[in-house]
Amino acid sequence: MTKRVVVTLGEPVKTATWTVIPLEWKATFPEHLYPRMTGRIELAPVDKKVSRLTVSGMYEPPLGKLGEQLNETLTRGVAGATVKELAESIGKRLDAAVSAQSRK
């Protein structure tokens, strides 16, 4: 199953050791049939060469009680897989950016 979504990123919050970027994720159409997720992307160093990327979020199933029942049986796994796919995509882009930067 595929669905086009819009991911909106908020202003990054940075400290000396980590960065957090708020995000919102929602379906393009019909919005009311899909959950809207709010969450964040965190990037923190593990050591001099490795950083940890974490993508986390929360959502409420649409459609009231029916949506809650569908979430328990079907969509919770889809939501987890979607967030995992987003994290992997961000990680690949970061790796490519770091590789390109190191070749300069």
N, C-alpha and C positions, 0 to 999 in steps of 0.2 A: 504494500500500500504506500502510495506517495501523496504528499500534499504540499503545495507551495505555502511557505510561511514568510513572515516579515520578522527579522530580528533587529531590534533597536538597542543600541548600546548607549549607556549613560556616560557621564564624565568619569574618567578614571580617578581613583583615590590612590595616591602613592605615598609610601614612606621610604625610609632608607633601605628596607629589606623586602617589601612586597608591593604588589599592585592589585587592586580590586576594581573590576569594571562591572557596573550594574547592567543587566540585560532584561529585555522583555521579548517574548516570542509569541506570535499569534498567527492564526491562519488568515489567508487572504480572503477567502469566500467559501462557503458561508461561515462567517466568524462564530456565530452562535452555536454551531454544531461541534466545535472543537475547543479544547481547553486553551486558556491563555496562561503562559508560564511566566513567572517573574523569578529572577535569580541573579547569579553573578559568576564572573570568571575571575579566578584568582591565580596569580603567578608569583611564586616565591622561590628564592634560591635554596637549593639543597647543599650544594658546594660550589666551588669556583667554575665548574663546567656543566653542572646539571641544575635545572630548575624544575619545580613541580607545578603543573597546570591542573587546576581543579575547576570543573564546571558544575554548579549546583543550582537547584531551583525548586519551586513549589508551584502547584497548579490545583485548581478546583475543577472537577469534571463538569461539563455543561449538562443541560437537560435534567437538573434536579435529581430525584431519586433514581430514575432510569439511568442517568449518567453515572451515578455512584455505583450501581449494580454492574454496569458495563465496565467501569474502571476496575472493579474487583476481579472480573473474569477475563477481560480482554486487553484493555488499553494501558494498564499500568506497565506491562512489559514493553509496549510500544514506546511509551514515554521514556523509560530508562534507556532503551536502545537508541532513541533519537538524541538524547543528551550525550550518550557515549559517542555517537557519530559526530556530533558537533565538537566535542572535546578532541577527538582524533583529527578532525579537519583543521582545527585551530593549531594543534600540535604540528601537523605537517607543514602548515604555512609558516609557523615560527621556525621550524627546522630549515626550510628552504630559505627564509630570510637570513638566518644566521650563516648558512653555507654561502650564500651570495655575498654577504658582508665580509666573510673571511677570505674570499677570493680576491677582494679589492686590494 
